[in-house]
Amino acid sequence: KVKAIVQAKQDVSEEDRQDVLSFLSGQQGDEYTPQSGQITGILKQMHDEMAADLADIEKAEVDAVKNYEELMAAKEKEVAALSKMIEEKLERVGSLGVEVQTMKNDLEDTKESLAEDTKFLADLAKNCKSKTAEFEEQKKVRAMEVVALADTIKVLNDDDALDLFKK
């Protein structure tokens, strides 16, 4: 397992990698000179690098979780605000629908009233015309009566009529 990690590690020089792999495989020849100090140093360096990488990854994960939670909180607030706006607009649509229907009813009532008023106006104009003709006729009759009365008064005031009344 350690061999696989050493082989996969990219930031280790090829020479160091070969030294560690030969140490782990236990290959010791006649010319073997102990390099355990060097190997231990390489392993310590690899451990330190991996620990630093792990710390960086854990910090990045914590930051990512924090950013995610902040984003989710902001999105939830946005969804709540948009939902409230939708509800308000739906209420407004409903009230406007009622208002439109009320106005349509008022328009129908007004049209009916206008038709009745127009008919009344036509009847009134007809009645006024007949009353005007009637008035003119009565005016002529009165004028004739006034003339007849004037003639009667003239006849009565005449001297011949006076003699007639004295008898």
Buried (B, 14 or more C-beta within 10 A) or exposed (E): EEEEEBEEBEEBEEEBBEBBBBBEEEEEEEEEEEBEEEBEEBBEEBEEEEEEEEEEEEEEEEEEEEEEEEEEEEEEEEEEEEEEEEEEEEEEEEEEEEEEEEEEEEEEEEEEEEEEEEEEEEEEEEEEEEEEEEEEEEEEEEEEEEEEEEEEEEEEEEEEEEEEEEE
